[in-house]
Amino acid sequence: MELKGIHHVAIICSDYEKSKHFYSKVLGLTILAEHYQQARGSYKLDLQLADSSQIELFYFADAPKRASYPEALGLRHLAFAVDSIDCAIQRLSSHGIVAESVRVDPYTDKKFTFFSDPDGLPLELYQV
């Protein structure tokens, strides 16, 4: 078996319209498909990044809250590669989103920072 890359990451949100706006308009991901299951009252939105990887954004009315921030077992955070961390932070700021102070990875000497999605999911910008 040869893993070729990450195809998608699935995220469950608490406010579908707010998260749809955040991921498509603020972060600039391309909407590929949108589905609504009336029987379950749930949404699924397929979003694509520039490298063709995807985020599946789900909404379920009765989804439980995240156990803790960010040190619960499981996925710790989602990191996005950017060419310029300063430009990315400026874009977030123009939408009223505050990123943490920029840090430097002591192992790679690359700049990175964290911010949160509308549900407090920790997201990282990592300058490549």
N, C-alpha and C positions, 0 to 999 in steps of 0.2 A: 504494500500500500504506500502510495506517495501522496501526501497532502500538498495540494497546489496553492493554497492560500485560504483566507477566510472568505466564505461566500456571503454570509450575513450574520448579523447580531440581532436578536429579538429583544424588544423593550416593551414593557407594559406600562401604560400611562394612566393617570387619573382624570385628565381632561383632554379629550381627543382633539378638539379644535385648537386649543392652546398649544398642545404638543405638535400637531400637524404644522401650525404656523412656525413654531420654533425650529423644527428640523428642516422644513422646506424653504421658508423665507429668511430666517435668521442665519442658519448654517448653510443654506444654499443647496441642499440635496435635491436631486431630481425625483419627482413623483413618477413611479412606473405604473402602479395600479392601486386602486382603492376598492375595498370590499366591505359590505355591511351584511351581517347575518341577523336578520330581524328576529328569528326565533331565540337567539341568544342576546340580542341587543348589543352586539359587539362589532368592532371595526378592526380592519387590518389594512395598513398602509405600507406599501413597498416603496422604499426610497433608495436611490443609488448615489454613491460617491463617485468622484472622478476616476478612480481606479477600477470601477465596476463592482466593488464590494457593495453590499446592501445592508440596510437596516429595515427590519420588519417592526413596525410600530403597531402595537395592539392596544385595544381598549376593552376592558371587561368591567362592568359596573361594580362588581363585588370583589375586585382584586384586593388582597391584603396589602398592608403597608410594608415597606422594606424593613427588615429586622433592625438594622443599625447603619450608621454612616461612618466611614465606608468599610469598616473592618469585619463585616459579617462574612461567614463562609460563602464561597462562590465567587462570582464575578466581582472584582474590586472596583474597576472603572473601565471606561472605554476611551482609548486614546486616538486622536486624529492627527495625522501627519500634515504639517503646513510648511510652506517655504519660508514664510516670515511670521514669526510669532508676534511681532509688533503690529503688523497689518491685521492679523487675525484678532488680536485683542482690541484694536481700534474698531473693527467691524462689530464685535460683540458690544463694545461700549456704546456705539451708535444706536444699539437696540436696548440700551439700559441694562445690559448684563455685565456684572462685575466679575473679573477674573482675579485670582489670587496673584500675589507678587510673582514675578518671573524668577525661576530658580534655574540652576545649571546642574545637569546630571553629572555626578562626580565620576562616573565610569565612562561616559561618552563625550563629555564637554558640550552637550547639546542643551539648548534652552527649552524649558517646558513650564506650563502653568495649568492650573485646574479652574474649572467653573462648573456650574450645575445646570441641568435641564430643568424644565418647569416643575418636575416632581422631586428635585433634589438629587437626581442620579449624578454621581461624580463623572465629569468628562474632562479629558486632558487634551491640551494642544501641545504637540511635540515638534519642534523645528528640525527638519531633516536637511 
